[in-house]
């Protein structure tokens, strides 16, 4: 039987509303491209290309790093696979490189599903569902995670879009605003060892600043949402990432580890439910009972 060819990023679904257009992909269940009035809102990549730097992917059952891949839960020690050799860490979970399938598709929305089976190092099954929708307010992601198993499952979730600052080709001229009271201090393994105050509470020029840090205690509007803003101060064009109160943290990464034209061309603004190493520390770790579901929403709004 002949197997039809498949792009490295998996099946593709295009959704659009007026001047907003996005492409959602099967591998990683995330967003490959998003444009508004013809300009890139996220840093895009080709359909037959591996997502550079986890671009656009959903991160679960943990976002960020677990030190040495080791953690304990309910009295049992576990070892996760090490997939970031330079920090000897287990990075960003499993579902970012799994194939997600479409449960429902319309012109303006696609709902993807992924079943994560139990495995060595993480002996819990999870059912994940993300509804990507596009409208006058931009691109919206609504995540649901349920536990079909018989024991409580620890998990966290994040996402990894790289945002463009208006039409700027490099982020040095951009300003960043992160409404966070605290920033975690990280060691050489990028694992938290302390905390300090957030330094981007007001719009701040990025210049040559290198960021790969987690921010918490987010200031929120009356509806419970927090907003991170990346802007071109000359044109006034901005990209806003908003998140509801299911996401207590946001990780900011200035893409210094990417190569070529992608280096410092965008900022990863990553809503996360927990800080790095949460499986080991338990900080803001979600514990999902059998038949229970977790729900969280975030989005991207170009201005």
N, C-alpha and C positions, 0 to 999 in steps of 0.2 A: 504494500500500500504506500502510495506516494504521500509524503508529509508536506503540506503547504509551508512555504517560508514564513517566518515570523520575525518582525523587527526586534532588535535587542531590548527595546523598551516595552515590548509586548503589544497587545491590542490597543488601538487608539480610538478615542471618542471626542468629537468636537462639539462644544456647546457655545452658544452665542446669544447676546442680547444687545441690539443696537450697536454701539461702538465697542462693546466688550466681546472678546473672543478668547476661548481657552481650549487647550487640548489636555485631556486626562488620559493616563496610560495604565495598562494592566500591571506591569512590573513595578511594584512599590505602591500601587494604588494612589498615585499622586498626580501632580500637575506638571506637565512638560513645558507648556508655554501659556502665557497669558498676555494679551495685548489690549490696549485701550487707545482708540483713535490712531491705531497704527504703530504706537510705540510700545516697546517691551516693558511690561510691568515687573515680570520676573525674568531672571536669566534663563534663557531657553537652551535646549540642546536638541540634537537630531533624533529622529525616530529610531534610527538604527545605530544608536550610540548609548553606551552605558552612562547612566546619570552621573555627571561629574560631582564629586563631593556630596553624594546622596541627594542631589537636587530634586526638590519637590516631593520626596518620599514620605510616607507615614512611618513613624518609628515606634515600634512596640515589640515585645511587652516591656521594654524599658527604653527611654531615650538617653542619649549621652553615654557615659562610661561607667563600667563597674570595675573597680580596682582588681587587677589580676584575674578577673572573671570569677571571683569567689564571693559567695554570700551564704547566709544561713537563714532558714525560714522554718518556723514551727519546730525547732530543735534538730533540723537536719541540715547538713552542709552540702552545698552544691558547687559545681565547677562548670562555668560557661566556656564556650570556645573563645579563644583569643583571636580577634580579627583586626586589631590595631597593634602591630608589633612594636612600634616605637614607644608606646606607652604601656605595653603589656596589659591591654584593656579589652574587655568585651564591649563593643561599641554598637549602640543604636538598635539592639534587638534583632528579630528574625524577619518580620513581615516586610521590611524595606526591599528585600530581594525576592519576595514570593510573588506568585501570579494571582492577581485579583480578577474576579469575574463580574460582569455586569448583571445586576438584578433588575434594573429598570433604566430606560434611556428615553429622554425627550430632547427637544431642541435646546432647552435651557438647563438641563440637569442630567446627571448620570449617577446612579447609585451602585457602588462597588462593594463586593463582599469577599472576605478571606477567612478561611478556617485554618487556624494555627493548631496543629496537633501537638500533643505532649511529646517531649523528647528528653534525652539525657541532658541534665543540667537545668531543665525547666519542665517538670513533669505535670504540666497543666495544659488543658486545651482551652482555647479562646475562640469566640466567633466575633469577627470585626466587620463593621459596616460603615462606609463613608458615603454621604450624599454630597457631591459637588454640584453647586448650582450657581448660576450667573444671572445678574439682574442690574437694575439701576444703581444699586449700592456696591457693585463689584462682584468679586468671587467669594463664595461662602462654602465652608466645609463643616458638615455636621457628622460627628463621629459617635458611633455606638459600639460598645464592647460588652459582650455577655459571656457568662461562664456556663457552658453546657456540662461541666463535670460534676463530681460529687464532693469535692473538697474546695476550700477557699483558695483562690488564686491571687498572688501578689502581682501587680503590674503597674506600669506607667506608660504614658503615650506622649509623643511629640510629633512635630512635622518640621520639614527642612527646606523651605523655599528661600531662594536667593532673590532679594528685591533690588530693583534698579532705582536710582535716584533721578527721576525725570529723564532727560535725554543725556545725562552725564555718562561718558564712557568709563570714567574712573571715579571712585568714591571719595577721593581726597578733598574735592571741592564741596562735598555734600555736608549737610548737618544731620545729626541724629538726636532724637529725643526718646529717652526710655524712662517712664514714670515709676522708677523703682527706688525704694528707700535703702535697699542693700544690694551689694555685689559680693559674691563668694570669692574668697582668695583661694587659688588653686596651686597645687604643687607641680612637680615635673611630670607627673602622670595625669595632669589635668583633673585631679580629684580635690574636692573642697577640704581645706584645713583651717578655715577661718572665714571671717566676713568683714567687710568695710562698707562705707556708705556709697550709694550709687552716684556716678559722676556725670550722667547725662539727663538729669531731671529737667533741665532746660535745653533747648536746641543748642548743640555744640558742634563746631566744625571738626570733622574727622581728621583732616590733614594726613599725617603719617601714622596715626594711632592704630596700634594692633589690638584687636579685641577677639577673645575666644572665651567668654565668661558668661556665667549664669547670674541673673538678676531676679530678686524676689521682693516681697512686700509691695506689690504693684498698686499704685493709686488707681482708683476706679470711679467711673461715673455712676450716677444714680441707678442706671440699669445694670450695674455690675460688670461692665466691660472696661478693660484697660486697653490703651492704644500706644503703639510704638510708631514714631514718625521718622521717615527718611526723606529728606527734601533737597532740592536744588535751590539754594537761596537767591540765585539770580533770576531764574524764570518763575519761581514760585511753585513749580510742579512738585508734587509730593506723592509718596506711597505710604499708606497707613496700614499697619497690621493690627487688627483688633482681636480680642479674645475674651470669652466669658469667664465666669469665676470658677469653672472647672479646671482652668489652667492657672496655677498659682505662680508659675515661673516663666521666664522667657530667656532663651540663650541667644547671645549675639556673637556672630562670627564674621570677621571682615575679609574672609576668603583669601587670606594670605598664603594658605597652603595649596591653592589651586595654581595651575601653571598657564603660561601663555597669556592670551588675551583675557582669560577668566580671572587672572590674578588681580585682586582689588577692583574688580569691575562691578561688584554687587555686594550686598550685605545679607547674610543669612539671619533672618529674624525668626526664631523658632519657639512658638508657644509650646510649653511642656507642662505636664502635671506635677513634675517632681524635679529636684536638682540632680546633678551627677551623683552616681554611687548610691542611689536610693534603695536598690535591692539589698545592699549591704547595711545601710544605716537605718532604713525604715522611714526616713524623713519624707513626709507627704506621699508615701507609698499607698496606692489604692489596694485594698483587700476586697476582692470580689467574691461574694458568697455564691454557692451553686444557684443557678436560675436567676441571679441578680444581673442587672445591666447598669453600665455607666454611660453617661452622655455628656458631650462637650462640643462647643461650637466656636469657630474662629473664622476670620475672613481677611481679605485684602481689598482695600478701597483706594483706587487712584484718584488724585485730586489735581 
